[in-house]
Amino acid sequence: SDIIAAAKGAEAKVQSSTMLPPVQQRAIESAQSAIASQSDFTGISEAIKGDLAGALGGMWQCVVGMDTHYGHHVRPANESYLAVAFGELLVVIFKGEHLPQSDIIAAAKGAEAKVQSSTMLPPVQQRAIESAQSAIASQSDFTGISEAIKGDLAGALGGMWQCVVGMDTHYGHHVRPANESYLAVAFGELLVVIFKGEHLPQSDIIAAA
């Protein structure tokens, strides 16, 4: 709770951006509002994505975490990328293209799981792949798949899991996860990136931001 309170008053420090100034300002305001109203990383991410989709249109992605605990690299749509820190809290926002998610997910349901990179132990990796397959089978959009995987792995394995779902050809990534917890697996054109954060007091981090 102390970190969340501190985050609410922290200055927004832009680390990198390709956004036009009015869009960047709107995205920062969205992040500040989400930090003020939400109590965990997932809530902040979902609030930002929903707000920007409603205000600006398109398919927005957002990853929230400790600035010192993960890195990132994305290939977003033009003029749509922002990495902004609020204290120790890093918010990465980028816009994907207008993709037919239902078609991609439908094709992914029958696709073989192809591991692109992994640091997971084999039993954990298999459990994560099964979680992704189950989420793909049951969900209708990228956000639903991501949330289903995070919830399933948190319940089954414990800890704070992160998951980003999107088109394999439309974004890249680089994360610094907890040891033996990273997996990038493709199902056709659908890329699922799963990684475990450390057991961080999210309320303290957000408060500091």
Secondary structure by P-SEA (a helix, b strand, c coil): caaaaaaaacccccccccccaaaaaaaaaaaaaaaaccccaaaaaaaaaaaaaaacccbbbbbbccccccccccccccccbbbbbcccbbbbbbbbcccaaaaaaaaacccccccccccccaaaaaaaaaaaaaaaaccccaaaaaaaaaaaaaaacccbbbbbbccccccccccccccccbbbbbcccbbbbbbbccccaaaaaaaac
